[in-house]
Amino acid sequence: MATLAGLLGMLLLAPTPSPGVADAAPPGQGPVILFLVDNSASLPPLDPDEKRVEALEKMFTFLRGQRYRLILFGGRKEVFVDDASKYRNNGQWTDFYFAFQKAHELSQGYPPGTEFRLILLTDAIVDPGPDDWEDMNVPPGTDLRAFSIKKTLALIGEIKIPLYVILVGNPPKDGAHPGDLEQAPGLVLDMVRAANGAKASPMAQSLSSFFGDDGLLLKKFVYRVEPHEGLKKIEPVVKRITAPSRAGVEFRFFLYLVLPLLLFLVLLLGLLVRSFPGPGDVEVVELALGQPAHLAVDHLHKVQTGGWGASGLSLVGDAKDATATLSYQQAGLSLSGAGLETDGLDPAGQALLPLGLDELKKKLEQLSDEGSKDEKIFALNLDYMAKNMTGPEAEKLLHPSRRPSAVDFLRAKVHLLSNDALRRKLTEPRVQLVTYGRDAQRKELGPGSPLRIGRYGFIVTDVSRGGRKDARISLYYDRVPSLLGLKTILPDAFQRAFRFRRSSHRVVS
């Protein structure tokens, strides 16, 4: 019964207007409805208050002008096409195979591209006649009922026409699947699955029944009609099968089931990644020259933007409570030239030697423009020799452990005026990292330097002067351990949204 209902549900899903019997309407007006009506003696009347033929003909009026064909079937020799007068429920056998075979023959007589829907009305009791299968190559000793069912399912799969089933009367107890929708017999469920594929799965049928409608994907293929319900129940079933497909089922399924589940999952994931940090976040540590900044990991601390946090980095007052310490220190390189032998250095060079780099540059420009002839020659010579020196050579001459001549030292010093990278490396303050514990280390940090503080991995993205103090260092979270790796899997934008913060940067406080 449920299987028959499912077949009708399939027809409802497909928008199929078609006029009366046979091919009376032009092709393009909708699908042709092929009615397969069980004419065996076991099937109860379609309606207790109507004569058999009248009830059958009245059922066709529910099609509202759609094209249809009628196939009455019992055994192999009890198949009649488009003759309602043969509807007497006196068939000796019930053989679905030859009914579907006739439906396939009728469909082959229509122009290519014609759309069809099959509606099967039956009590789902299989009873093939032995004489009908004598020429069907039945293996000796094979159970004829099981063999006919196997052949029927294979034929339905080959026909590839959507199948809807209306089960009339009480379904047979043997062969039924106990938990199936509307107690549909196993054969009926197998038939609709063979014809309709995954759309006839038990879950899809249950959802379609729950929402009481047919959609574009969620369609009902099996219906059940009790003997006392008659045409009053059959009419809405046939109309539902033949009505245009609508996305209402899918919309309500999404609205009532999928959307709440998605919202729940999103909120759950949001709670799990609510805390800062996540991969891609940045901690900004502000540093004062010569003053260490002691950092702890996952300590309760006040956040600069408001509120409190218990993850990531925070400042503590003492090294004993810290996981690591950052310090911003002046470079240990002295460029005064104090202690160098100045013998052989011109008076102009002796005046330039102790000057700072900015003063040295200004004085050289002054000598070149306003100095005496000898001073101009000296300045030009010094600039030429300095620019022809390589960076490594200049760095080696300026190293505190070296004791170069005053002339070479001054040339290396002038080289810094045209080598900004080397000048920053040798003269600008630098950030030193000290970590504590078993894997304690000390290292100098610069852009691109990897480091590990506690359980977090970082990459230095920037070291720059300014901020509220003398300098600031930006630490990019490269590794953030989390439950199930969610902080690594979920996009940065998602995590920021659940922190209610526009920026992924946070100043350590």
Buried (B, 14 or more C-beta within 10 A) or exposed (E): BBBBBBBBBBBBBBEBBBBBEBBEBEBEBBBBBBBBBBBBBBBBBBBEEBEBBBBBBBBBEBBEBBBBBBBBBBBBEBBBBBEBEBBEBEBEBBBBBBBBBBBBEBBEEBEEEBBBBBBBBBBBBBBBBEEBBEEBEBEEEEEBEEBBBBBBBEBBEEBBBBBBBBBBBBBBEEBBBEEBBBBBBBBBBBBBBBBBEEBBBBEBBBBBBBBEBBBBBBBBBBBBBEBEBBBEBBBBBBBBBBBEBBBBBBEBBBEEEEEEEEEEEEEEBBEBBEBBBBBBBBBBBBBBEEEBBBBBBBBEBEBEEEEEBEBBBBBBEEEEEBBBBBBBBEEEEEBEBEEBEBEEBBEBBEEBBEBEBEEBBEBBEEBBEEBEEEBBBBBEEBBEBBEEBEBEBBBBBBEEEEEBBBBBBBBBBBBBBEBEEBBEBBBEBBBBBBBBEEEEEEEEBBEEBEBBBBEBBBBBBBBEEEBEBBBBBBBBBBBBEBEEEBBEEBEEEBBBBBBEBEEBEBBBB
